[in-house]
Amino acid sequence: MPTYVGLVKLTDQGIRNVKDTTKRAKSFREMAEKAGVKVKEILWTLGRYDLVLVVDAPNDETMTRLALGLGMLGNVKTETLKAFSAQEMDQILKGLP
């Protein structure tokens, strides 16, 4: 399954209710599981982003649907990156001239 990294920023609504952030993370795990997505890591961070998610999803469409559903709740804004392991990158590099 492809791996994705989610860069997450709290919205005004999310920061007002920040005391519930770990509860919302648990709800996100449940939402992801129902969508067929495996949450590998949820990390709270300092700096430009408030959280980083690492997930495995079956395809881009499923990951996009999950990210949109999360955004619709109004607590966060997300940016999603598709990630590649060293083995996957080796396969990609084989196609170079």
C-alpha positions, 0 to 999 in steps of 0.5 A: 500500500502506498504511504502518505504523509499528512501535514496538519495545521489547526484551524481557529476552531481546532485551536479553540478546542485543542484540549480535545486533540487526542480524542479527535486523533482517536476518532481520526484513527477510527475514520481511517480504519473504516476507509481502509487506511492504516494510521502508522503514526500521529505526531504533534509537532512544533513549528509550521505544522501542528501535527504530522500523520503517516498513513498507508492507503490503498490508493490516491483516491482513498487518501484524498477522500479521507483528507477531505472528510477530515477537513470537512470537520473544520478542526484542521487543514491538511497538506498530503504528500505521497511518500516512497520507501528506498525500495520504491525509489530504487524501482523509480530510478531504474527507469532513468536513462 
